[in-house]
């Protein structure tokens, strides 16, 4: 992600704003997909925990 952010900054610095915006859109989509995937995983874990008891001691 950091490399993509640096690339976007460089594209803006060299006046190629269309490419910079494209990279920013890719970053936003990647973060959104990761966020919602993580939310889904946590919900699945919590549902499994409710159905089957405490699978991991200490949680």
N, C-alpha and C positions, 0 to 999 in steps of 0.2 A: 504494500500500500504506500509506503513511504517513497518508494522508487517511482510509482505512478504520480504521486503528488509532486515530486521534484520534476518529473517530465512535464507535467501540466504547467508548472511555474516557468520552466524554460521555454515552452511553446509560447506562453504569453509574453515572456521577455523578448523573444525574437519576432513578435508580431504575428504569430500564427494562432489567432484566437479560436478559430474553428476547431483545430486539433486540441487545443487546451480545454475547450468546453466539452469535447467528446470524451477526453480522459476523465474530466470531473464527473460526467454522467456515469461512466463506467465505475468510478469509485463509489458514487452514491448508490448505484444498483447493487454492487458487491456488498456494501455495508448493510443495506436493507435486507438482502437475501440472507446474509449471515445472522442478522438480528432476529428475523422471524424464524429461521431454522433453530436458533438457540432457544427461543421462547417455546417452540413446539417440543423440543427435547426436554425442557424442564417440565412442561405440562405432562408429557408422557411419563417421566420419572415419578412425578407426584401421584399420578393415577395408579401406576404400578405399586407404589409404596402403600397407597390406601387399600388396594385390592389384596396384596400379598403380605402385608405387615412391613416391618422395618428391615429392608434388605441389607442396609449398611449400618452397622452399629455406630451410634454417635451422631447420626444425621437427624 
